[in-house]
Amino acid sequence: MSFLTVLPLAVVMVAGTKVVVAVFLASSDRPRAASLGFLFGGGLVVAAGVTVSWLVTRLVGGLAMDAGAVAGRIDRGPAIDLVVLVLLASLAVVVWLRRDRAGQPRWLGDLNHAGPARAARLCALLFVVTPSDDLTMAAVGASVARHDLPWWNLVPFVLVTVFLLALPLLARLVLGPRAVRSLTRMRDWAEGHSWVVDEVLIGFFALLTVLDLVRSG
């Protein structure tokens, strides 16, 4: 496994409400300032979330290795794979249950004049309070730690997540006012279909985890 394996889950991180908000901020009165604040807040929380999961998994795995050295029968790899599978299964259920909740939040209209600080707080809050994002960060950090990959392997996942959130702003900067129509279509599609993409990506990552579990068996 390499860090490339977990990159598709970045799509799960940004789908739904966060895409809608990113599109709205890119079309607001202060698109650059608000969007950059939004990206900063999101990047900070995602980096912290996957890092905590990575550290906890390494700590628990280290304790399991110490116990295995004494008992002679404990293998931390399959145990972590099972935990990752449980996280992915929970994530799939959460995405399914929330599939009809996508759409434009009622409070979105208040963000038309939002500054970078408010946008950063909003993005951080959206990541923290969204169960699917918490489960995704836990699964990514645990999977990277399970394969004994160093911390920097989490960096591409964080960067791809931020890049996906930045797409509305990049479109606005490149296309100018002409981007509004494309951004609207992007928002409408995300509202109705992003959960399908999420489920496919979760299933793909779960399959890779199952293959790791079989190989270690």
Secondary structure, DSSP 8 states (H G I E B T S, - for coil): --GGGGTTHHHHHHTTHHHHHHHHHHTSSSHHHHHHHHHHHHHHHHHHHHHHHHHHHHHHHHHHHHHHHHHS---HHHHHHHHHHHHHHHHHHHHHHTTT--S--GGGGGGTT--HHHHHHHHHHHHHH-HHHHHHHHHHHHHHHHTT--GGGGHHHHHHHHHHHHHHHHHHHHHGGGHHHHHHHHHHHHHHHHHHHHHHHHHHHHHHHHHHHHHH-
